[in-house]
C-alpha cells in the first residue's frame, strides 16, 4: 500500500499546493485504481476530513503532513479490506521517507491512531453544519442552492453521489455506435446507450485503446447538449469563442463536415491542447485561433452563422466529477466571472450574422453567471430567445417545453449546465 500512498500524496500535492485540476494531477493513464480512489476520495471528502482532523490536532501541520493525514484518515474510514494498524503503519513509513514530513512521523502516528479509534464526533442531523460536513460541500453552496432552486431540489443534488462511469461520444468520422458496442460486447464490458447518443461505460482497456486512436472521446451529455442546441446546418461558418480543450468545436465539426469551425483560445498552451484534440479526432475543419474573447475582434464582425460561447465559469455544476472545484473556487469568484462572461457575450453578439444563432452555456449553477448574463444581452433588443429543438427525448423529456433556456442540475450522468439559445433579429 505504501507506493499507492506516495502516488496519491504526489497527486494531491499538485491539487492543494499548485492548483492543478484533479484529473490532470493523476498524470498517467495507467494510474492504479487505489491511487485514484485515495486521490478522489480525499477531494470528495475534503470538508469532512478537515472537520475530523481538527478534533485530533491542536495545530494544523504544514501541507505535506496534512495531506498525508487526509489520505490516512480517508483510508481508515473507507478501506474495509485493510486493517487499521496497517494503514497507520504504512502512512508512518511514508512520512519517514518524505523530506518535509520525516520529523513528523510520530505526530502522524498519534493522529491517525486517534482517527482509527474514532476519537472524534460528527454533527447530528439537524445541526447547522450537518449537511456541509456529511456531504462535504461548503455551507455557502448549500445556502445558495436552496435560495435559487428550493430546499427539496437542493437536497437531491447534494445527496446524490457521482457516477463511477464515464460518458463517451463516438467519433462519427471513424466509426459507428455498433463498432463500439461490438468491441465492448466482445470484451465482456457492461455499458448503456444514453439519450444524447453516447455510451456510459467504465474506462476499460477497450475504451482506452479506441480513445488513443480517436475513435471515441470523453464528453459529458450536458456538454453535448450545448452543441446540439446550436442546430448547425451543413456548410455553415461557426465560431467557438472559448474552445479549449476542444470537445465542443470537434463535435460541431462532425455535425457540419462541409463547414468550418473557428475555435478560439486565450492561452498558447491551451491552444496546443485544442490542436492536439482536433488532430486526434481527425477534425480537419476546426481552425484553432489564439484570441481573447474579452477583446473585440473586428475581423469577426457579422461573420458567423453560429456562435457558441461556452464561457469560462466557476464550474460548480461539475463538482461531482471534479470535487477539487471547491478548493480552487469560492463564492466570491461568481461575481468576478459574471463580469467577464458579460464582456465575452457582448463581443460574441457582434460576430453573429443577422438571422444567425448564438448559444451561451456554462457548467455552473447560479443565476448570476447564467440567466442574469443572458438578460443583460437581451435588453439590447438585437436578440431574442429561441426554442431549443432536438432535445425532446433527453433526460425523460424534461426540456421539451423550453423557452430557449434550460438549467440542468447535476444528477446521474449529467453535469450541472445552463444553456440559452438566441436568434439575432437586428
Buried (B, 14 or more C-beta within 10 A) or exposed (E): BEEBBBBBBBBBBBBBEEEBBBBEBBEEEEBBEBBBBBBBBBBBBBBBBBBBBEEBBEEEBEBBBBBBBBBBBBBBBEBEEBEBEEBBBBBBBBBBEBEEBEEBBEBBBBBBBBBBEEEBEBBEEEEEEEBBBBBBBBEEBBBBBBEBBEEEBBBBBBEBEBBEBBBBBBBEBBBEBEBBBEBBEEEEBEBEEBEBBBBBBEBBEBBEEBBEEBBBBBBBBBBBBBBBBBBBBEEBBBBBBBBBBBBBBBBBBBBBEEBBBBBBBBEEEBBEBBBEBBBBBBBEBBBBBEBBBBEEBEEBEEBBBBBBBBBBBBBBBBBBBBBBBBEBBEBEBBEEBBEBBBBBBBBBBBBBBEEBBBBBBBBBBBBBBBBEBBEBBBEEEBBEBBEBEEBEEBBEEEBEEBEBBBBBBBBEBBBBBBBBBBBBEE
